[in-house]
Amino acid sequence: MNVAFIINPFSAKKNYQDFLNELSEKFENPLHLISKSIEDTESFIEKNWDQTSVFVAVGGDGTISSVARKLINSEKILAVFPAGSGNGFSNETNFSKNISLLLDKIKKGNFREIDTFTVNDHFSINVSGTGFDGKVVKEFEKTNRGFKNYIKVSIQTFFNYKPIKIKFLQENYLPYNGKYLMLNVANTRQFGNNAYIAPMASKSDGLVDLVLVKKFPLYYSPFFAYRMFTKRLKDDDYVTYLPVSEIEFKVNTKTWHIDGEFKKIKSPISIKVLPKSLRVLV
C-alpha cells in the first residue's frame, strides 16, 4: 500500500530525526512531511491524496486529530506512530513505538471504522473537555510538557479553580444542570498516560460519553486519581456518565481542550457524533 508519514517536529522530546533514520533503513525513500503547521499538514494530504492509501501521523493526539479530520468519510486509512506526551488515542488503538510492527500492519492493510465527533465546528477523535482540565491544558502548553509537568500544573490549578456552570438545552437533561469541576466528551476511554476518564466508552457504538465531574475536596484527589488510573472511575460518587449521540448546552467558559490542544469555543455548545466516519489501521 502507498503510505505517507506526517511528522510533528515539536511533539514529545523532538526526536523525530531518530524516527526518520530508522524508517529510512526499513523503507526506501519514504514519502514524508515535517509539518510546520496544520495548514502545512492539510496541504500535504491534499497534494498526495490520489497516490496514498495510508497516512501515518507521527506525534500526539493533536497531530493525529489534524490528520484524521482530512480523512473522515473517505477510503483513506489513518495509522499512528505515537510521539506525544500522553498518547491517549494511540494507546486506545494499539499503536506502539515499533516501526517494524507498524510497517507490517501497513502491508496487511486491515482497518476498522471508528466514530469521531465535533464540538461546534471543532473536530475530535479522542477526548475533549472544558472546565478544570481545559484550564490545565492551557497552562500546560506554557511548559515543556511531559507527565510530571502535567501533574504539577494540575495541582497548582486545583487550588483556585472555580466550578463551571452547565445548562442543558434539551428537556430530558435538565436534571443535570449545575456546577461542575469539569465536563469531558469521551470517544475513547482515556486522556492519555492510561488515565481512564471514561472506562466504559466505545470508539464504534455511535455514542460519546459525556462525563460530568463535580468538584471534590482536595483530600479526595489521591482517591480520584487512583480510580482513574485503575479504570474504576465509573463507581465514583462525584462522576456522572451520559452516553449521547447529540447534545447541546450552555457553559460559562470559552476554555476548552480538543484532543489535548487548547481552544477557545463560544457557548452554546453542540456535540455531534459522526458514526464510523474514520478508518484506522489495525
Secondary structure, 3 states (H helix, E strand, C coil): CCEEEEECCCCCCCCHHHHHHHHHHHCCCCEEEECCCHHHHHHHHHHCCCCCCEEEEEECHHHHHHHHCCCCCCCCEEEEEECCCCEHHHHHCCCCCCHHHHHHHHHHCCEEEEEEEEECCEEECCEEEEEHHHHHHHHHCCCCCCHHHHHHHHHHHHHHCCCEEEEECCHHHHHHCEEECEEEEECCCCCECCCCCCCCCCCCCCCEEEEEECCCCHHHHHHHHHHHHCCCHHHCCCEEEEEECEEEEEECCCEEEECCEEEECCCCEEEEEEEEEEEEEC
